[in-house]
Amino acid sequence: MSAPTAKQVAEEEAERLLAAAKLNPNDGGPFRSLGHHYARAGDAQRAARCYQRAVTLDPDDAEAGEALCDLLDVEGKESLELAVCKEAAGKSPRAFWAFRRLGYLQALGLAYHRLGMFTAAVKSYGRAIELDSSRVFALIESGNIQLMLGYFRKGVEQFRSALELAPHNHSAYFGLASALLAWSRHCVATGAFTWAANLLKEASEAAKVCSSLTGNLSCVWKLHADTQLALARCFPWEDGDIKWGMDEHTFKASVLEWRSTCLSAANGAKLSYQRALHLTPWEANIHIDTAVCLDLICTMEKNNSVDLIIWELPEKMSLGGLMLEPVNKDFWVTLGSVSSNQSLKQHSLIRALHLDMSLSEAWAYLGKIYRQSGHKQLARQAFDRARSIDPSLALPWAGMSAEDHNQYEAGAVNESYESCLRAVQILPLPEFQIGLGTIAARSGELLSPQVLMAVRQAVQRAPHYPESHNINGLVAEVRSDFQSAIASYQQAKFALDMMHRSKLDNRYPFVDVSLNLARSLFKAGLATDAARECEELKTKGLLNVDGLQIYAFALWKLGRHDEALSVSRNLAENLPSMKQESATGALGFICTLAYNITGTDSAALVIHTLPGQPSYNRELKFIISALDALQPNKRFQLPQLSMPPRLTSYEVMSEVHSNIALGKAIGGESNSCLGVEGGLSYLKKVLHMYPDCSLVRNHLGSLLLSGGDWTASHKAVRVTSLSHGHTSNRGLSSRKQYMKCLQNRTNTEIGWVMLKQLESRCSLNPGSDEIEINLKECIERKGSNPSKWVSLFNLACAQSSMRAEDFAIAEKALAQACAEKDADSCVLFLNGAMNMEMARRYAAPQFITLAASSLRKAQQKSQATVPVVSLLLAQADGSLGSKAKWEKNLRLEWFSWPPELRPAELYFQMHLLASQSTAVGAPQQKQQFLLPETMQSPGAWLLRAIHQNPSCSRYWKALQQLVYV
């Protein structure tokens, strides 16, 4: 009898287990064993049902429960697994396997958290929350990790979810307050101060609730103090409700309310720090935080002591922290920053540097001290040291900006602006932002969006600073928003009245703000208000030369001409005491005002009062030259204008010389016509100084045409056609001018051809055949050679299509031009070049044959060898496989160029010819004459090409291959 097989044994075992289960259906043991049997057999579904039956009968059966959960976990049925565990845990308090399973993911997340594997911990906590959304521990720990990773929004959401489940959980409140505090700091860095303030208010409430739940816990009180201190620093001043024309009382009430809110938050932070310090007096960092808070309160209350003997509260608290940790370098830096005693500040910072020479904050504060004491060289060295150690620190960038701002070179001002902009981007303090606006006003960067954002933030953060409102007004004024500028200048005046300074200190800022206000009022069309503002300054004896100009201009606009001339006379009396640049500008203003009110005679009298050899600026040169041209009797001559300084603007001086030439023409002896000889002689001299100026050339051409010489038209065309470089915008460069030319028409064939070229230059799409029809009518009317002009017209069409990169249409136009009888060699050359470009762009070899044919005809028709024709023909023949023709055309190309004008590409082609030509290695006696490629080695030809054009990568690659070979 044979032994039973394994299958038979398994079936018999299953039958026995089924029989046992039927005998006692309330016993879970047989079902557990049956589940093991099916699991070994690979029948997962039956095994799961057996395990489920066993767990239902006996919730304490850990073996069946674990096996069932493992099967469900493998199949991805987490929700069913969670339901099984919850059901077992609810039936029996001894179902430890179910409780362990329910807390498994949380325990795994905690383990990952302790090991520093934060991403894995977040995933584990997230999985636990998905399986059971009521897990407060997982929510809190996940929120802490999100906060640590910088995902503040996600952390806040986790803590809020935890508080919904457990409203009295102090850990959730603490985490929520910490997350909101960190999120607010990020908002402050990006300029969202209102959002940051709202977050800090919520954080303060959360910390307050947490303190009521925990009682005497130092860290909670410190957190509450941190939120209050941050709120006091970033709470913005909302000026949305303040409109233009509001009174001083409304502004002051708004600013005082803002200051009261900030001071209340700072005092609340002080009380919380004191409570935390009372609970843990051994915590040194709480002493330092209290010192910082007290320093902020002293700054806001403006009660800093100037007594060198009395110790201030911030200094005392800093010393308290140093008594606990005397070797803490950061504490020494804090003492140096909060102290008002210069000796103590310097000692503290040097002590910090003794502990750590690479402490960038200490170097930065030390540079600030040196700069305040006038040691500029030491300050620059300290700032450079701090910036090299930590480029992400804002103070050294601001310090270097202040140093460069005091210099008057253009490069220093630009560097000052860039440094200050960097400081503002790192740390948006209102002092840095106001400094950025001040430097931008000097460097002409007020239109920059970075400056606009920084100045608006400075107004929100420091509304009690008059400088912030004044710079904000300048930014609005340069953007032509004069109503906003007027409102900002008025707010600056109100802020000046609120400052506790002496009248002498307020005098000069008040004058600047008032003048800015008067200027904006005038630009806004409110000349009456501008004049009233200037009269108020005049009454106080504060109207300076800038104010006199605004006052005179406003009076002239109001029609009060006599008063305007009187004010201009007062301005002229102050000219000797003014700087040269300001004096010339004021003199130009006086001349312009006198000319507009009384005409050229009065302006001429003003010019006669000038010193003997004044140094005019460019605007004044233009004014004087214009007045000189308008004077028929030549009351004054200005020979110094003939040789202007080199620093004068190119465009302005060209207009000045044009005016002078016009004056010489007007002042000729003949009364019937222009005396062009004097103007022509002068402009010919000027043309040597400004050969690229189209204005001078056009003026010279117009005077030539006015002279009556029979060669004038030829000379005028030559003069005006050579202008390039600094061109004038008065030529045919717009669509309207082109359409005007088209309407005026022309009677010459070349005129219609030129109009076709202008059509493409004006970016006009040819929508009709009007030009072609008019050209044919002109040819028939004059009896001209139609083949010649049609060929030129097709050539112009091809050039227009090439400019638009429509090579297919260009090729058709050139083909039509070449089809005409006796086609010109230039047309054939362009046709060949276009076919070569078509072959390159579209990889179409059929165009190479057409190109070779056109280029060969162009070569034959040319009476002399034309450059580039033979080179293109050589490339075409080489592409068609004719090596002999390739060599022949390259040699012809070599001799078609003058030696001093040969380009780099020609030397490169000679390198290829020398490398591949059969004549290179031939015996010298077999050569009838010396071929050009044998004059140098291939390497020498290549080096010559690289020397002429070192930026071509093809040459370097060829040299690399030559070296390797």
ZAMARGU-4260 file (C-alpha; in steps of 0.2 Angstrom, whole numbers, plus 5000, padded with zeros to 4 digits):
<rodrens>
0) 5000/5000/5000 | 5008/5017/4995 | 5010/5032/5007 | 4997/5046/5006 | 5002/5062/4997
5) 5004/5079/5004 | 4988/5085/4996 | 4978/5071/5004 | 4986/5075/5021 | 4981/5093/5019
10) 4963/5088/5014 | 4962/5076/5029 | 4968/5090/5041 | 4955/5102/5034 | 4941/5090/5037
15) 4946/5087/5055 | 4947/5105/5059 | 4930/5108/5051 | 4923/5094/5061 | 4930/5102/5077
20) 4923/5118/5072 | 4906/5111/5069 | 4906/5101/5086 | 4909/5118/5096 | 4905/5133/5085
25) 4907/5145/5100 | 4926/5140/5102 | 4938/5151/5092 | 4952/5139/5093 | 4947/5128/5079
30) 4944/5143/5068 | 4961/5150/5072 | 4969/5133/5067 | 4959/5132/5051 | 4964/5150/5047
35) 4982/5145/5049 | 4979/5130/5038 | 4972/5140/5024 | 4985/5153/5026 | 4999/5140/5023
40) 4989/5134/5008 | 4989/5151/5000 | 4970/5154/5002 | 4970/5171/5009 | 4951/5175/5008
45) 4946/5159/5018 | 4960/5162/5030 | 4954/5180/5033 | 4936/5173/5036 | 4942/5160/5049
50) 4953/5173/5058 | 4938/5185/5058 | 4927/5171/5066 | 4940/5167/5079 | 4942/5186/5084
55) 4923/5188/5085 | 4922/5173/5097 | 4937/5178/5107 | 4943/5196/5106 | 4958/5192/5117
60) 4965/5180/5104 | 4981/5189/5100 | 4987/5176/5088 | 4971/5176/5077 | 4970/5195/5078
65) 4988/5198/5073 | 4987/5186/5059 | 4971/5194/5053 | 4978/5212/5053 | 4994/5206/5044
70) 4983/5199/5030 | 4973/5215/5029 | 4988/5225/5029 | 4996/5215/5015 | 4980/5217/5004
75) 4980/5236/5008 | 4963/5236/5018 | 4968/5248/5031 | 4951/5254/5035 | 4945/5236/5038
80) 4960/5233/5049 | 4956/5248/5059 | 4937/5243/5061 | 4943/5225/5067 | 4954/5233/5080
85) 4941/5245/5086 | 4928/5231/5087 | 4940/5220/5097 | 4945/5234/5109 | 4927/5239/5112
90) 4922/5221/5117 | 4937/5217/5128 | 4948/5228/5139 | 4961/5213/5138 | 4963/5214/5119
95) 4980/5221/5120 | 4985/5216/5102 | 4971/5228/5096 | 4977/5242/5107 | 4994/5240/5101
100) 4989/5240/5083 | 4979/5255/5085 | 4994/5265/5092 | 5007/5257/5081 | 5008/5271/5068
105) 5009/5284/5082 | 5023/5274/5090 | 5032/5272/5074 | 5031/5291/5070 | 5038/5295/5087
110) 5052/5283/5084 | 5056/5292/5068 | 5054/5309/5076 | 5067/5304/5089 | 5079/5298/5076
115) 5078/5314/5066 | 5069/5306/5052 | 5056/5320/5051 | 5049/5316/5034 | 5046/5298/5038
120) 5038/5303/5055 | 5026/5315/5046 | 5021/5301/5035 | 5018/5289/5050 | 5008/5302/5059
125) 4998/5306/5044 | 4994/5288/5041 | 4988/5287/5059 | 4977/5302/5057 | 4970/5295/5041
130) 4965/5279/5050 | 4959/5288/5066 | 4956/5307/5064 | 4954/5308/5083 | 4972/5305/5087
135) 4977/5321/5096 | 4995/5315/5100 | 4998/5312/5081 | 4991/5329/5077 | 5001/5338/5090
140) 5018/5329/5085 | 5014/5331/5067 | 5011/5350/5069 | 5028/5351/5079 | 5037/5343/5065
145) 5029/5354/5052 | 5034/5369/5062 | 5052/5363/5063 | 5052/5361/5044 | 5046/5378/5041
150) 5028/5373/5035 | 5019/5385/5046 | 5002/5385/5038 | 5002/5366/5039 | 5007/5366/5057
155) 4994/5379/5062 | 4981/5367/5053 | 4987/5352/5063 | 4986/5362/5080 | 4969/5369/5076
160) 4963/5351/5072 | 4970/5345/5089 | 4961/5359/5098 | 4944/5354/5090 | 4946/5337/5097
165) 4954/5342/5114 | 4949/5360/5118 | 4959/5360/5135 | 4975/5352/5128 | 4989/5364/5134
170) 5001/5356/5122 | 4990/5360/5107 | 4988/5379/5113 | 5007/5380/5115 | 5011/5373/5098
175) 4998/5384/5090 | 5005/5400/5098 | 5023/5395/5092 | 5017/5391/5074 | 5008/5407/5073
180) 5023/5417/5080 | 5035/5408/5067 | 5022/5412/5053 | 5021/5430/5058 | 5040/5432/5056
185) 5039/5425/5039 | 5025/5438/5035 | 5036/5452/5042 | 5050/5447/5031 | 5039/5448/5015
190) 5031/5464/5020 | 5014/5458/5025 | 5013/5467/5041 | 4994/5467/5043 | 4993/5449/5041
195) 5007/5447/5053 | 4999/5457/5066 | 4983/5447/5065 | 4993/5431/5067 | 5001/5438/5082
200) 4985/5443/5090 | 4979/5425/5088 | 4995/5418/5095 | 4994/5430/5110 | 4977/5423/5114
205) 4982/5405/5112 | 4997/5408/5123 | 4986/5417/5136 | 4974/5402/5136 | 4989/5390/5138
210) 4995/5400/5153 | 4978/5399/5161 | 4978/5380/5159 | 4996/5377/5164 | 4998/5390/5178
215) 5015/5393/5183 | 5025/5387/5168 | 5039/5399/5163 | 5040/5394/5145 | 5022/5398/5142
220) 5024/5415/5149 | 5040/5418/5139 | 5030/5413/5123 | 5016/5425/5127 | 5030/5439/5130
225) 5038/5434/5113 | 5021/5436/5104 | 5018/5453/5112 | 5035/5460/5108 | 5034/5454/5090
230) 5017/5463/5089 | 5024/5479/5096 | 5037/5479/5083 | 5027/5475/5067 | 5010/5482/5071
235) 5006/5493/5056 | 4999/5510/5054 | 4983/5509/5044 | 4981/5525/5033 | 4967/5519/5022
240) 4954/5530/5030 | 4964/5546/5029 | 4961/5555/5013 | 4969/5570/5005 | 4964/5586/5013
245) 4962/5579/5031 | 4966/5590/5046 | 4980/5589/5058 | 4970/5583/5072 | 4964/5567/5063
250) 4982/5563/5058 | 4989/5565/5075 | 4975/5555/5083 | 4978/5541/5071 | 4997/5541/5075
255) 4994/5542/5093 | 4982/5527/5093 | 4995/5517/5083 | 5009/5522/5096 | 4997/5517/5111
260) 4994/5500/5103 | 5012/5496/5101 | 5017/5503/5118 | 5003/5493/5126 | 5009/5477/5117
265) 5027/5481/5123 | 5022/5483/5141 | 5012/5467/5140 | 5028/5458/5134 | 5037/5466/5149
270) 5025/5459/5162 | 5025/5442/5154 | 5044/5442/5154 | 5044/5447/5172 | 5032/5433/5177
275) 5043/5420/5167 | 5059/5428/5176 | 5050/5426/5193 | 5047/5408/5190 | 5064/5403/5183
280) 5077/5417/5188 | 5091/5406/5183 | 5086/5407/5165 | 5099/5419/5157 | 5090/5421/5140
285) 5075/5428/5149 | 5085/5442/5156 | 5092/5446/5139 | 5074/5446/5131 | 5068/5457/5145
290) 5082/5469/5141 | 5078/5470/5123 | 5059/5473/5128 | 5064/5487/5140 | 5075/5495/5127
295) 5061/5495/5114 | 5049/5503/5128 | 5062/5517/5131 | 5064/5520/5113 | 5045/5522/5110
300) 5043/5533/5126 | 5059/5543/5121 | 5065/5544/5139 | 5083/5538/5136 | 5094/5544/5150
305) 5110/5554/5145 | 5117/5552/5163 | 5133/5542/5161 | 5133/5537/5179 | 5115/5530/5181
310) 5113/5512/5174 | 5097/5510/5163 | 5085/5495/5165 | 5090/5487/5149 | 5108/5488/5154
315) 5105/5480/5171 | 5095/5466/5164 | 5108/5462/5151 | 5121/5462/5165 | 5110/5450/5175
320) 5110/5438/5160 | 5129/5440/5159 | 5131/5436/5178 | 5123/5419/5174 | 5133/5416/5158
325) 5148/5427/5158 | 5155/5418/5142 | 5140/5420/5131 | 5145/5430/5116 | 5128/5434/5111
330) 5124/5442/5128 | 5139/5453/5126 | 5132/5459/5109 | 5115/5462/5117 | 5123/5473/5130
335) 5132/5483/5117 | 5116/5486/5107 | 5105/5491/5121 | 5117/5502/5131 | 5118/5521/5128
340) 5135/5523/5135 | 5148/5523/5121 | 5162/5516/5131 | 5151/5502/5138 | 5145/5498/5120
345) 5163/5497/5113 | 5169/5487/5128 | 5154/5474/5127 | 5157/5472/5108 | 5176/5470/5110
350) 5173/5457/5124 | 5161/5447/5112 | 5175/5447/5099 | 5187/5441/5111 | 5176/5426/5114
355) 5173/5424/5095 | 5182/5434/5082 | 5170/5428/5068 | 5155/5435/5076 | 5148/5446/5062
360) 5135/5455/5073 | 5149/5462/5085 | 5159/5468/5070 | 5143/5477/5063 | 5138/5486/5079
365) 5156/5490/5081 | 5157/5498/5064 | 5141/5508/5068 | 5150/5515/5084 | 5165/5520/5074
370) 5154/5529/5061 | 5145/5538/5074 | 5161/5544/5082 | 5168/5550/5065 | 5181/5536/5063
375) 5176/5532/5045 | 5191/5521/5040 | 5188/5510/5056 | 5170/5509/5052 | 5173/5504/5034
380) 5185/5490/5040 | 5172/5484/5053 | 5158/5483/5040 | 5169/5474/5028 | 5174/5462/5041
385) 5156/5459/5046 | 5150/5457/5028 | 5163/5445/5023 | 5159/5434/5038 | 5140/5434/5035
390) 5134/5442/5019 | 5116/5439/5025 | 5117/5452/5039 | 5108/5468/5035 | 5117/5480/5046
395) 5134/5480/5038 | 5126/5483/5021 | 5117/5498/5028 | 5133/5505/5036 | 5142/5503/5019
400) 5128/5512/5010 | 5129/5526/5022 | 5147/5528/5020 | 5146/5528/5001 | 5131/5540/5001
405) 5142/5554/5008 | 5153/5553/4993 | 5149/5563/4977 | 5155/5551/4963 | 5141/5543/4953
410) 5149/5526/4955 | 5148/5528/4974 | 5130/5533/4974 | 5125/5518/4964 | 5135/5507/4975
415) 5126/5515/4990 | 5109/5512/4982 | 5113/5493/4979 | 5120/5491/4997 | 5105/5499/5005
420) 5093/5489/4994 | 5102/5473/4999 | 5100/5478/5018 | 5081/5481/5015 | 5079/5464/5007
425) 5087/5456/5021 | 5079/5465/5035 | 5065/5477/5031 | 5067/5490/5045 | 5059/5507/5043
430) 5076/5516/5045 | 5084/5506/5031 | 5069/5509/5020 | 5069/5527/5023 | 5088/5527/5019
435) 5084/5518/5003 | 5071/5531/4998 | 5083/5545/5001 | 5097/5537/4991 | 5085/5533/4977
440) 5080/5551/4976 | 5098/5556/4973 | 5102/5542/4961 | 5086/5543/4951 | 5079/5526/4956
445) 5062/5532/4963 | 5053/5524/4950 | 5060/5507/4955 | 5046/5495/4962 | 5058/5490/4976
450) 5059/5508/4982 | 5040/5510/4981 | 5037/5495/4991 | 5050/5499/5004 | 5044/5517/5006
455) 5026/5511/5008 | 5031/5499/5021 | 5041/5513/5030 | 5025/5523/5031 | 5016/5508/5039
460) 5030/5504/5052 | 5035/5522/5056 | 5021/5535/5053 | 5029/5546/5067 | 5044/5549/5056
465) 5042/5564/5044 | 5055/5557/5033 | 5044/5542/5028 | 5030/5553/5023 | 5042/5565/5014
470) 5050/5551/5004 | 5033/5543/5000 | 5028/5560/4993 | 5043/5560/4982 | 5039/5543/4975
475) 5021/5548/4972 | 5027/5564/4963 | 5039/5555/4952 | 5025/5544/4947 | 5014/5559/4943
480) 5002/5555/4957 | 5001/5572/4963 | 4986/5571/4974 | 4994/5557/4984 | 5011/5567/4985
485) 5001/5582/4992 | 4993/5571/5005 | 5010/5563/5010 | 5019/5580/5011 | 5005/5587/5022
490) 5007/5571/5034 | 5025/5575/5034 | 5022/5592/5041 | 5010/5586/5054 | 5023/5573/5059
495) 5036/5587/5061 | 5024/5596/5073 | 5023/5580/5084 | 5042/5578/5086 | 5049/5584/5102
500) 5063/5594/5095 | 5069/5612/5096 | 5063/5624/5083 | 5080/5626/5076 | 5081/5607/5073
505) 5064/5607/5064 | 5068/5622/5053 | 5077/5614/5039 | 5066/5598/5037 | 5051/5610/5038
510) 5058/5620/5023 | 5061/5605/5013 | 5044/5597/5016 | 5035/5614/5012 | 5044/5616/4996
515) 5040/5599/4990 | 5022/5602/4995 | 5022/5618/4985 | 5030/5610/4970 | 5017/5596/4970
520) 5003/5608/4972 | 5009/5618/4957 | 5011/5602/4946 | 4993/5597/4951 | 4987/5613/4944
525) 4984/5622/4961 | 4995/5637/4958 | 4986/5647/4970 | 4989/5635/4984 | 5007/5633/4979
530) 5009/5652/4980 | 5001/5653/4997 | 5013/5639/5003 | 5028/5649/4997 | 5021/5665/5005
535) 5020/5656/5021 | 5038/5652/5020 | 5042/5670/5015 | 5033/5676/5030 | 5044/5665/5041
540) 5060/5670/5032 | 5063/5652/5026 | 5060/5654/5007 | 5077/5649/4999 | 5082/5649/4981
545) 5072/5634/4976 | 5057/5641/4984 | 5060/5657/4975 | 5059/5648/4958 | 5043/5639/4963
550) 5035/5655/4969 | 5040/5665/4953 | 5033/5651/4942 | 5017/5650/4952 | 5015/5669/4951
555) 5018/5668/4932 | 5004/5655/4930 | 4992/5666/4940 | 4995/5680/4929 | 5004/5691/4942
560) 5019/5695/4930 | 5026/5710/4939 | 5027/5700/4956 | 5035/5685/4946 | 5048/5697/4939
565) 5051/5704/4956 | 5054/5687/4963 | 5066/5682/4949 | 5076/5698/4953 | 5078/5692/4971
570) 5083/5675/4964 | 5096/5684/4953 | 5103/5693/4968 | 5107/5676/4976 | 5116/5669/4961
575) 5134/5673/4968 | 5131/5663/4984 | 5124/5648/4975 | 5134/5633/4969 | 5139/5633/4951
580) 5127/5619/4945 | 5112/5627/4955 | 5117/5645/4949 | 5117/5640/4930 | 5100/5631/4932
585) 5092/5646/4941 | 5100/5658/4928 | 5091/5647/4914 | 5075/5648/4923 | 5077/5667/4925
590) 5080/5669/4906 | 5065/5658/4901 | 5054/5667/4913 | 5059/5684/4906 | 5057/5678/4888
595) 5040/5672/4892 | 5034/5688/4900 | 5043/5702/4891 | 5051/5694/4876 | 5068/5693/4869
600) 5074/5710/4874 | 5072/5707/4892 | 5081/5690/4891 | 5095/5698/4882 | 5097/5710/4896
605) 5098/5696/4908 | 5112/5688/4897 | 5122/5704/4897 | 5123/5703/4916 | 5132/5687/4915
610) 5150/5686/4921 | 5164/5687/4909 | 5167/5668/4906 | 5153/5658/4914 | 5152/5639/4914
615) 5135/5636/4907 | 5126/5620/4909 | 5118/5611/4894 | 5101/5618/4896 | 5107/5636/4897
620) 5118/5634/4882 | 5102/5629/4872 | 5093/5644/4879 | 5107/5656/4875 | 5109/5649/4858
625) 5091/5651/4854 | 5090/5669/4860 | 5106/5673/4850 | 5097/5666/4834 | 5082/5676/4837
630) 5091/5693/4840 | 5091/5702/4823 | 5104/5715/4828 | 5116/5703/4837 | 5116/5711/4854
635) 5128/5699/4861 | 5140/5686/4854 | 5144/5670/4864 | 5160/5663/4856 | 5163/5652/4870
640) 5149/5641/4864 | 5159/5636/4849 | 5169/5624/4859 | 5158/5616/4872 | 5165/5605/4886
645) 5166/5587/4882 | 5154/5582/4896 | 5140/5591/4888 | 5126/5580/4881 | 5128/5575/4863
650) 5110/5578/4858 | 5109/5595/4867 | 5125/5602/4860 | 5119/5597/4842 | 5104/5607/4845
655) 5114/5621/4852 | 5125/5622/4836 | 5110/5621/4825 | 5103/5636/4833 | 5120/5645/4832
660) 5120/5641/4813 | 5102/5647/4811 | 5107/5663/4820 | 5121/5666/4808 | 5110/5663/4793
665) 5097/5675/4800 | 5110/5688/4803 | 5116/5689/4786 | 5118/5706/4776 | 5104/5702/4764
670) 5087/5706/4769 | 5078/5697/4756 | 5084/5679/4759 | 5094/5669/4771 | 5113/5672/4773
675) 5117/5654/4771 | 5136/5657/4769 | 5139/5660/4788 | 5128/5645/4793 | 5136/5634/4780
680) 5154/5638/4786 | 5149/5636/4804 | 5140/5619/4801 | 5155/5612/4791 | 5166/5615/4806
685) 5153/5607/4818 | 5152/5592/4807 | 5170/5588/4810 | 5166/5588/4829 | 5150/5578/4827
690) 5151/5568/4811 | 5138/5556/4816 | 5124/5568/4820 | 5110/5567/4808 | 5102/5584/4815
695) 5118/5593/4810 | 5119/5584/4793 | 5100/5588/4789 | 5102/5606/4793 | 5118/5607/4783
700) 5108/5599/4768 | 5094/5611/4770 | 5106/5626/4769 | 5114/5619/4754 | 5098/5618/4745
705) 5094/5636/4750 | 5110/5642/4743 | 5105/5641/4724 | 5121/5632/4719 | 5118/5620/4704
710) 5127/5606/4713 | 5117/5609/4729 | 5106/5594/4727 | 5120/5582/4724 | 5129/5588/4739
715) 5114/5588/4750 | 5110/5570/4746 | 5128/5565/4750 | 5128/5574/4766 | 5111/5568/4773
720) 5114/5550/4767 | 5130/5547/4777 | 5122/5550/4794 | 5122/5535/4806 | 5125/5532/4825
725) 5116/5546/4834 | 5101/5547/4822 | 5087/5559/4823 | 5069/5553/4824 | 5063/5566/4812
730) 5066/5554/4796 | 5053/5543/4788 | 5052/5530/4802 | 5033/5529/4806 | 5019/5522/4797
735) 5010/5539/4796 | 5024/5547/4787 | 5025/5532/4775 | 5007/5534/4771 | 5009/5552/4768
740) 5023/5549/4755 | 5012/5536/4747 | 4998/5549/4745 | 5010/5562/4738 | 5016/5550/4725
745) 5032/5552/4715 | 5037/5555/4697 | 5053/5544/4696 | 5055/5525/4695 | 5068/5525/4709
750) 5055/5534/4720 | 5043/5519/4719 | 5057/5506/4722 | 5062/5516/4737 | 5044/5516/4743
755) 5044/5497/4742 | 5059/5496/4753 | 5051/5509/4766 | 5036/5498/4766 | 5046/5484/4775
760) 5055/5496/4786 | 5039/5503/4793 | 5033/5485/4797 | 5019/5486/4785 | 5011/5471/4777
765) 5010/5473/4758 | 4991/5472/4756 | 4990/5478/4738 | 5000/5480/4722 | 4998/5499/4722
770) 5017/5502/4721 | 5020/5490/4707 | 5005/5497/4697 | 5012/5514/4699 | 5029/5509/4694
775) 5023/5501/4678 | 5013/5517/4674 | 5029/5528/4677 | 5039/5517/4666 | 5027/5518/4651
780) 5025/5536/4654 | 5043/5540/4653 | 5048/5526/4640 | 5061/5519/4652 | 5069/5501/4650
785) 5056/5490/4659 | 5068/5476/4661 | 5080/5486/4672 | 5067/5494/4684 | 5056/5478/4685
790) 5072/5469/4690 | 5076/5482/4703 | 5058/5481/4710 | 5059/5462/4712 | 5076/5465/4721
795) 5067/5477/4733 | 5053/5464/4736 | 5066/5451/4739 | 5075/5462/4752 | 5059/5465/4761
800) 5055/5446/4762 | 5072/5442/4768 | 5070/5455/4782 | 5054/5446/4787 | 5063/5430/4785
805) 5051/5424/4772 | 5064/5415/4761 | 5052/5406/4750 | 5044/5422/4743 | 5061/5430/4743
810) 5068/5416/4732 | 5053/5418/4720 | 5056/5437/4718 | 5075/5435/4715 | 5071/5421/4702
815) 5059/5434/4693 | 5073/5447/4694 | 5086/5435/4686 | 5074/5430/4673 | 5074/5447/4665
820) 5085/5451/4650 | 5103/5456/4655 | 5101/5453/4673 | 5113/5463/4684 | 5127/5453/4693
825) 5122/5459/4710 | 5104/5452/4707 | 5112/5435/4702 | 5123/5436/4717 | 5109/5439/4729
830) 5099/5425/4721 | 5113/5413/4723 | 5115/5418/4741 | 5097/5416/4744 | 5097/5398/4737
835) 5112/5393/4748 | 5102/5400/4763 | 5087/5390/4758 | 5097/5374/4756 | 5104/5376/4773
840) 5088/5380/4782 | 5077/5367/4774 | 5091/5354/4770 | 5085/5354/4751 | 5100/5350/4740
845) 5090/5355/4724 | 5093/5374/4729 | 5112/5371/4729 | 5112/5368/4710 | 5102/5384/4707
850) 5114/5393/4718 | 5129/5387/4709 | 5121/5392/4692 | 5117/5410/4698 | 5134/5413/4707
855) 5143/5407/4691 | 5133/5419/4680 | 5137/5433/4693 | 5155/5429/4692 | 5156/5429/4673
860) 5146/5446/4672 | 5157/5455/4684 | 5171/5465/4676 | 5182/5463/4692 | 5182/5449/4705
865) 5169/5453/4718 | 5172/5447/4736 | 5161/5433/4743 | 5155/5428/4726 | 5169/5415/4723
870) 5168/5409/4741 | 5149/5405/4740 | 5152/5397/4723 | 5166/5386/4731 | 5155/5380/4744
875) 5141/5376/4731 | 5154/5367/4720 | 5161/5358/4735 | 5143/5352/4741 | 5140/5345/4723
880) 5156/5335/4724 | 5168/5345/4713 | 5184/5347/4722 | 5194/5355/4708 | 5181/5369/4706
885) 5181/5371/4725 | 5200/5374/4725 | 5199/5385/4710 | 5186/5397/4717 | 5194/5398/4734
890) 5210/5404/4726 | 5200/5417/4716 | 5192/5422/4732 | 5209/5425/4740 | 5215/5437/4726
895) 5198/5446/4726 | 5201/5454/4744 | 5214/5468/4748 | 5227/5461/4759 | 5222/5472/4774
900) 5204/5467/4773 | 5204/5449/4772 | 5192/5441/4784 | 5195/5427/4797 | 5183/5415/4787
905) 5194/5417/4772 | 5210/5411/4782 | 5200/5397/4788 | 5195/5392/4771 | 5213/5393/4766
910) 5217/5381/4780 | 5205/5369/4773 | 5212/5371/4756 | 5230/5369/4762 | 5225/5353/4772
915) 5216/5344/4757 | 5223/5352/4741 | 5234/5340/4731 | 5246/5354/4727 | 5252/5356/4745
920) 5263/5341/4745 | 5269/5342/4726 | 5287/5345/4722 | 5291/5364/4720 | 5299/5362/4703
925) 5283/5355/4696 | 5273/5370/4700 | 5271/5383/4687 | 5268/5397/4700 | 5266/5398/4719
930) 5248/5394/4724 | 5242/5404/4739 | 5238/5389/4750 | 5256/5384/4749 | 5262/5400/4757
935) 5259/5394/4775 | 5256/5377/4784 | 5238/5372/4788 | 5241/5376/4806 | 5247/5393/4802
940) 5232/5397/4792 | 5221/5392/4806 | 5230/5402/4819 | 5228/5417/4808 | 5210/5414/4808
945) 5209/5412/4827 | 5219/5428/4829 | 5207/5438/4819 | 5191/5431/4826 | 5194/5422/4843
950) 5176/5420/4847 | 5172/5408/4833 | 5170/5390/4841 | 5173/5382/4824 | 5190/5388/4823
955) 5195/5381/4840 | 5187/5364/4837 | 5197/5363/4821 | 5213/5368/4831 | 5209/5355/4844
960) 5207/5341/4830 | 5223/5347/4822 | 5233/5346/4838 | 5226/5328/4842 | 5230/5322/4824
</rodrens>
